[in-house]
Structure formats: structure tokens, C-alpha cells
Amino acid sequence: MIALIVSSVIVVLAFVTLFLVHHHKVKEEKRVQMERQIKDLESQAKRYEPLVTQIRPHLLPHSLRVGLAERWIKLLESRQLAGDKSPEFQEKLAEAEEIVREVKAQTNPPEQPIENNKKGQEVLNQLKNVQYLIMKDYRDGKLTEAKGQQFLTDLRHAATQVVIEMNRAQAEEQLNNKKYRAAMIYFNNIVKELKKYKGTDQTRFRDVLQETKSAIEKIKPLAQQELTSGPNQLAAGMEEMEAEEGFQSDVQRAVMASKAKARSR
């Protein structure tokens, strides 16, 4: 009888142990799965965040900015539902919600032109990321073809606007330094960029094209005056090269003559 009781206790303990081990294993698997899901959502949200917070609002239409903002906040909310309850994340989520509200309310944002090439290149890289995400959403069936095409057109216009602002800032800097020829190079870069729209979207940048051409015509006489009054750096450089080459030729002839004389001995 005692042996039967002992055997029963052992069997019960074995079942309890197996249950606890299995329960711990399931719990651990759920924890690992939750952490992976949270990290994946965090990674996705990080791709959207700079597109919402760093791309200057005037470069993108309101519908596209709202779309990016909503996608960003949805990923953060999914991260919360996945189980991230940390105080740091809750604070970040509250800040993001405030930013998204501002994006939705800001239908006509003030212009903040690109001030230098570095900033412009950063924005162009961000626009490439937006393009990638738009194409991905289209392939995943989250965007219609018409909407996706419209967003891609908006991005093309945004990239052109960045190029305009980059070159305009450089031209203004050269004008302030009275370097008119250099300024003309940057203004001509704008004209070349806008010529890509010949036949399509001609009216969108028409005013910019006219303003740029007027600026070029205005500084042409100053650029010509700068060319004629300043030293001809190219000619001076050629003279230096020719003098150096002549000197080298004289040395080479002297060396050859010396060797010939030595051989004759």
C-alpha cells in the first residue's frame, strides 16, 4: 500500500514537473516571439520617422505627408499592442502622436528652402527611401496603381525642387562674394534640371525657369567683366607648365650629352 502511494506521488510529481517545464518553455517562446515582433516593428517605424520629421513639409503634398505619418504611428501603436510597455516607449509614442496631429493640421506649411548641398543631399536620400516604401506598399497591395503613380510623381517634383533650392543657395552665396561666373554655373544647373520637364509639367516650374533666366541675363555683363578684368588663371597655369617642361627638357638634354660623352671615352 505504501509502495503504491509512493509510486502515485512520484507519478504526480513527474507530471507536475513536466507541466511546469512545458509551461516555462511556452512562456519563454512567447517572450522571445514578442521581443522579435517588437524589434521588427521598431525597425520599420525607424524607417518612417525621419521621412515624417526631417523632410521639409513644403516639399511634399499634404496627402503624402499624412500617409507617411499615419503609417509611422500605426507601426508604433502595433508595437504597443505587441507588449512594449516601457516608459521610454510610451513617451516616444505620445511625442509621435503630437507630431502626427501637427502634420494633419498643417495643410499649407511655410517654405524652408534648402540652404546648402549637404542638407540637399540628405533630403534626396530620404526621398529615395520614400520611393522604396511606396513601391513596397504597391507590391503588397496597400496602394492602388493610380495612387502610387501620383505619389511617385510628387516625389519627382520634390527632388527637382531640392535641386533648384540647392543650386539657388549656391548661386546666392557666389553673388554675395561677387563671383558672378560661378553664380552663372549654378543658375545654369537649374535651367538644365528644368529642361527635363520639356513636354510635360511645363507650367509647374514655369515661374522658376523665368526667374532663373532673368537672373542669368542680369549677371551676364558682370560675369563678362569679371572674365576680362581678372587674371587669366588658365593662361598663367599653361605658361608655368611650359616653363617647367622647358626646364626639364634642358636637364634631359644635358644628361644625355653627359652619358654620350662618357661612352665615347
Order of alpha helices (4+ residues) and beta strands (2+ residues): alpha-alpha-alpha-alpha-alpha-alpha-alpha-alpha
